Structure formats: structure tokens, C-alpha cells
Amino acid sequence: MAMDTIDASSPPFHTAASGHPRHFYLAVDRLQFKMPTVVELLDLVGQRPCLPIIVCCSTRDDLDSLCSSLSSLPFISSSALYSDLADDQRASILDKFRHLTARWNHINHVGATNEDDAEKDDRSHMIIVTDACLPLLASGELPFNAHLLINYDLPAKKETYGRRLTTCLTADGIVINMVVGGEVVTLKSIEESSNIVMQEMPMQILDIL
């Protein structure tokens, strides 16, 4: 299902209490439509200046496919965290992303206050990562603190879903779960066991970012 087929008359979403993530799902009819749909989604949300985005998947094959398909998006710069990255390369990617999240917070709470800030690269930045390469909080790595987390692969277990939230998302961020066909059962299971509400992604997604 492409994004333009989402019914604009869907029930209105409810804003979560301040300080809590908002959880949405984006339904895709068939597996072959999943990649074109996430490309279309990111092409849209990437127009939000300086937006920090994490795209999380389960396997190296999906990571490779996402990197290939998303590399040419005009409004987004992207990096990938591979398990065989050298420590200094990984640290550089994480440091760059944290600087961007700090700039996002500054712009959205204070605004661009000087010419130097206004002239900086306004593209959104995205890290594509598998569960195996998420920040190791127990080892002292800091979370990404992205504003938007896209779960390209829906985790089968609530523990994996929770770890993605903890390591990837800021407290008041937004989660968009890509859901294909039979995964609705898994989505409902995570929703019920984690005591969260999953709502259909609104057409006006830019308005809530």
C-alpha cells in the first residue's frame, strides 16, 4: 500500500501525554510494496529541517537493501552502523548524530539565533541500524535520542521493541511501525503486552513532527 492510499478520513489520532513517545503504524498490503513505501515516507518526512531519524531493521540483508534504496533521498544525509565498523568510525557516526539531535532541540526550542546557525546544513540525518548494532547502554554508550524511529521490521518480541525505544528515541519522540499483512497480530501483541496505543499514521505526518 503506497502512502497516498491511506484514507484521509481515518479516525483522528490522540496526542500522547507530554514526555511519552507516540506510536503509529503504516500498513502495507504486500511485502514487495514495503521498500517503496518507506522510501516515499522518508522522502516526505525528510523535508523537515534537521530531523534526526533512526531506521531500525532486523537483518544485515535488510540493512544493505535500505542503504541502497535510501541513499539518493535529496533531503536526508544517511549513515549505516555495521557490525564490522571500526570503533573510531562508529564513534564518529554516533558523535555526528548527537550533534544533530542537539541542533534539532535548539532550533525547535530556541530557533536559529545567528547567521552561522542559519547557514548550516539543514538536511535531516538518518542512521540505519540493525538490532545487533544498537547503542550498548550498559557499556557506557549514550542513546541516539532521535525524534523519529521507523521500525522497518516489526520486532517479534516486546523486549526488542522496548530496547529500540530505549536506545533510539527521545522521550517525546515518534515511532512509525511498518506492518505487512499478517504482522497485525504481532502489532496487537506488542500493543497489549506493553500497554501502549498504536494508531494509524496520520496523513498529516509533517504536522506532528
ABEGO torsion letter per residue (X at the ends): XBAAABBAABBBBBBBBBGBBBBBBBBBABAAAAAAAAAAAAAAAAABBGBBBBBBBABAAAAAAAAAAAAABAABBBBBBBAABBAAAAAAAAAAAAAAAAAAAAAAAAEBABAAAAABBABBBBBBBBAAABBBAAAGBBBAGBABBBBABBBABAAAAAAAAAAABBAABBBBBBBBEAAAAAAAAAAAAAGBBBBBBBABAAAAX
